[in-house]
């Protein structure tokens, strides 16, 4: 009988211990408060970063008529070409600020908003390149946007910005490279990220 009583007590105690082991450990007050403080600081830093990027996020991309976009494109191209001419920078003959396809056609009306936004960024880059002292713009390649191919752009859940890629090839003295790369550090309205760069010596 003593054995049975001891065995019952053991089984009961063992079951109670098993139930306790399945529970999550309660944090100490100082650990709990420290975690809450760290989360609050992280949340505030994320909000600060988001607010900093708001200056570069267009409030609304309004589509204009195809003709209005074409007129703006031509005026920007004339301004950029004049800047290159004044600086003595050679440009390829078909140069049209990366929008060469619209030399002989007009953009679709539902794409002009995003195209105009990208055009303003390209204008800023090209004027900076002309100012840098580059001797020749070899190439400006602008891949077509999804909208230009009749598709719809949908941002992913983890995307904080939309990439509008460009590939630029130019020649010039070393100081022109430094000046051009530095010009993207203090953008106005848009910001630029160099994803890949190759520098070679022509000699």
Residue pairs with C-beta under 8 A, 6 or more apart in sequence:
27 35
53 160
53 161
55 189
56 161
56 187
56 189
56 190
56 191
57 161
58 117
61 113
61 114
61 116
61 117
62 113
63 109
63 110
63 111
63 112
63 113
64 72
64 112
64 113
64 116
65 109
65 112
66 106
66 107
66 108
66 109
66 112
67 106
68 112
69 106
69 107
69 112
69 115
69 116
70 102
70 106
70 107
72 116
72 119
73 96
73 97
73 99
73 102
73 119
76 97
76 119
76 122
76 123
77 95
77 96
77 97
79 123
79 127
80 97
80 123
80 126
80 127
80 130
81 91
81 95
83 126
83 127
83 130
83 131
84 90
84 91
84 126
84 130
84 137
86 130
87 130
87 131
87 133
87 134
88 135
89 129
89 130
89 134
89 135
89 136
89 137
90 135
90 136
90 137
91 136
91 137
92 137
92 138
92 139
94 100
94 103
95 137
95 140
96 102
96 103
97 119
97 122
97 123
97 126
97 140
98 122
98 140
98 141
98 142
98 166
99 115
99 119
99 142
101 144
107 115
107 148
108 147
108 148
110 147
111 145
111 147
111 148
114 145
114 147
114 153
115 145
115 147
115 148
117 164
117 190
118 142
118 145
118 164
120 189
120 190
121 164
121 189
121 190
121 192
122 140
122 142
122 166
124 187
124 188
124 189
124 190
125 166
125 168
125 183
125 184
125 192
126 137
126 140
128 179
128 180
128 183
128 184
129 137
129 168
129 170
129 180
131 179
131 183
132 172
132 175
132 176
132 177
132 179
132 180
132 183
133 172
133 173
133 175
133 176
133 179
134 170
134 171
134 172
134 176
134 180
135 170
135 171
135 172
135 173
135 176
136 170
136 171
136 172
137 168
137 169
137 170
138 169
138 170
138 171
139 167
139 168
139 169
140 166
140 167
140 168
140 169
141 166
141 167
141 168
142 165
142 166
143 165
145 153
145 164
146 152
146 153
147 153
153 162
155 162
163 193
165 195
170 176
170 180
171 202
177 199
181 194
181 197
184 191
184 192
184 194
